[in-house]
Amino acid sequence: MPGTGPGGALPGVRTVPSGFVRAHTQVRRPSSVPEVRLHVADDVVALWEAMEDEGGAGEAPPFWAAAWPGGQALARFVLDHPEVVAGRAVLDLGSGSGLVAIAACLAGARSVLASDVDPFSRAAVGVNAGLNGVDRVSVTGDVLDRDPAGVDVVLAGDVCYDREMTERVLPFLERTRARGREVFVGDPGRPYLPRERLTAVAAYDIPETEGPGLRRTTVWRLP
């Protein structure tokens, strides 16, 4: 499986300079995971415009520049229950900012593979891993049509945000679980998540990413 160290390049895949992430974000601590620091955007519109100027934004919003409730809950769960990942190889699916990947490393994971289709996300994961002094994170692109060999645990934060994505992600998670790997999903109440097929293992009230209020966010295990 292709992979790189933090901030490295994937063979044949467009990369984003790590300096772009640093130049267009600010360092913050997610409210529910203060152990981790992340580069996030206070002005998403300005960031999106900067991404377009960089030549690669397309229609994808900068999901990587925020600590979403699903990811915060999953990161909190891993830090509160390090035995889930300690000494194990972890896949962080839909890594975004790399929050969950970093939390897994801090909880003692042997290695973490952070997967995201967005090259800006892959750059952000490398920058954020370095910011937190984490050196066991590799980055890769889309893994949903592959079998990530050597993985023991899959962590997926808020991956069922629309129907199309859910229809791709769920078969992958079910195949992964059938091969004997542990699968955990952090979800803030998305309507596409098949809760009847999952077991709740923890729940947290996470501050909304945009606007006031709390979002009840659950960590689910695929049985």
SULZI-V829136 format. One record per residue. N is the residue number from 0. RES is the residue in one letter. PHI is phi in whole degrees, 0 to 359 (* if undefined). D_FIRST is the distance of its C-alpha to the first C-alpha in Angstrom with 2 decimals. Layout:
BEGIN
n->[N;N]
res->[RES;RES]
phi->[PHI;PHI]
d_first->[D_FIRST;D_FIRST]
END
This chain:
BEGIN
n->[0;1;2;3;4;5;6;7;8;9;10;11;12;13;14;15;16;17;18;19;20;21;22;23;24;25;26;27;28;29;30;31;32;33;34;35;36;37;38;39;40;41;42;43;44;45;46;47;48;49;50;51;52;53;54;55;56;57;58;59;60;61;62;63;64;65;66;67;68;69;70;71;72;73;74;75;76;77;78;79;80;81;82;83;84;85;86;87;88;89;90;91;92;93;94;95;96;97;98;99;100;101;102;103;104;105;106;107;108;109;110;111;112;113;114;115;116;117;118;119;120;121;122;123;124;125;126;127;128;129;130;131;132;133;134;135;136;137;138;139;140;141;142;143;144;145;146;147;148;149;150;151;152;153;154;155;156;157;158;159;160;161;162;163;164;165;166;167;168;169;170;171;172;173;174;175;176;177;178;179;180;181;182;183;184;185;186;187;188;189;190;191;192;193;194;195;196;197;198;199;200;201;202;203;204;205;206;207;208;209;210;211;212;213;214;215;216;217;218;219;220;221;222]
res->[M;P;G;T;G;P;G;G;A;L;P;G;V;R;T;V;P;S;G;F;V;R;A;H;T;Q;V;R;R;P;S;S;V;P;E;V;R;L;H;V;A;D;D;V;V;A;L;W;E;A;M;E;D;E;G;G;A;G;E;A;P;P;F;W;A;A;A;W;P;G;G;Q;A;L;A;R;F;V;L;D;H;P;E;V;V;A;G;R;A;V;L;D;L;G;S;G;S;G;L;V;A;I;A;A;C;L;A;G;A;R;S;V;L;A;S;D;V;D;P;F;S;R;A;A;V;G;V;N;A;G;L;N;G;V;D;R;V;S;V;T;G;D;V;L;D;R;D;P;A;G;V;D;V;V;L;A;G;D;V;C;Y;D;R;E;M;T;E;R;V;L;P;F;L;E;R;T;R;A;R;G;R;E;V;F;V;G;D;P;G;R;P;Y;L;P;R;E;R;L;T;A;V;A;A;Y;D;I;P;E;T;E;G;P;G;L;R;R;T;T;V;W;R;L;P]
phi->[*;293;195;220;283;306;80;280;252;271;303;74;240;301;244;245;300;299;297;298;299;294;287;244;221;235;274;223;256;304;302;264;224;291;292;246;250;224;278;232;253;279;238;293;297;297;295;300;297;295;296;296;296;287;92;208;287;59;259;278;296;281;300;289;260;214;260;288;306;299;290;297;297;293;297;299;299;295;290;284;229;298;297;295;237;303;73;242;270;241;252;261;272;66;295;64;283;91;305;292;300;295;299;297;296;297;275;105;301;293;202;223;255;261;250;203;282;272;297;294;298;298;295;296;301;298;296;291;299;296;300;262;67;259;237;247;254;251;239;210;270;293;245;293;258;231;252;290;297;83;273;259;224;247;245;228;263;54;262;252;278;211;295;298;295;299;293;272;287;300;301;298;296;291;296;296;294;297;274;96;270;283;228;232;234;262;218;267;99;293;291;272;287;279;300;293;258;234;239;286;241;194;215;222;265;254;303;300;290;236;93;282;101;244;243;293;234;248;259;248;245;277;283]
d_first->[0.00;3.81;6.38;10.05;13.13;15.79;17.02;14.70;13.56;10.52;10.97;13.34;13.57;16.91;17.39;20.40;22.46;22.58;26.34;26.48;25.41;27.98;30.67;30.65;30.29;32.15;31.10;32.03;31.63;30.78;33.95;32.50;30.01;32.13;30.11;27.52;28.25;26.61;27.21;28.73;30.96;34.61;35.18;32.45;34.44;34.73;31.02;30.24;32.72;31.14;27.72;29.51;31.10;27.74;26.95;24.12;25.49;26.18;27.37;24.92;26.83;25.54;24.30;22.50;25.95;27.38;27.02;27.33;29.14;26.32;24.09;27.11;28.04;24.64;24.54;28.15;27.47;24.75;27.11;30.02;28.26;25.98;25.93;23.46;20.63;22.26;20.44;17.50;13.81;13.89;12.07;14.42;14.34;16.26;16.57;19.31;21.03;18.81;21.85;20.34;17.48;20.28;22.54;20.10;19.92;23.69;24.08;22.47;18.84;17.19;14.07;13.04;10.03;12.03;11.14;13.75;14.56;17.30;16.92;19.97;18.39;15.46;18.29;20.33;17.82;17.79;21.57;22.27;20.25;22.32;25.43;25.10;24.37;20.96;18.54;15.91;14.09;10.80;10.40;8.22;9.87;10.67;8.84;12.17;11.76;8.71;8.77;6.91;7.57;9.92;11.22;15.04;16.25;15.54;17.83;18.69;21.52;23.69;21.28;24.16;26.14;26.94;27.20;24.60;21.85;23.09;22.99;19.25;18.39;20.69;19.43;15.87;17.54;19.81;17.25;15.45;18.92;19.94;17.32;19.18;17.32;19.58;19.52;21.69;22.65;24.92;27.24;30.44;32.13;30.39;32.25;29.22;27.94;29.10;30.77;32.44;29.14;28.30;30.01;31.01;30.48;31.65;33.22;33.96;36.14;34.05;35.86;35.16;32.95;35.59;39.19;41.04;40.70;38.32;35.67;35.44;31.76;30.48;27.54;26.87;25.26;24.05;26.25]
END
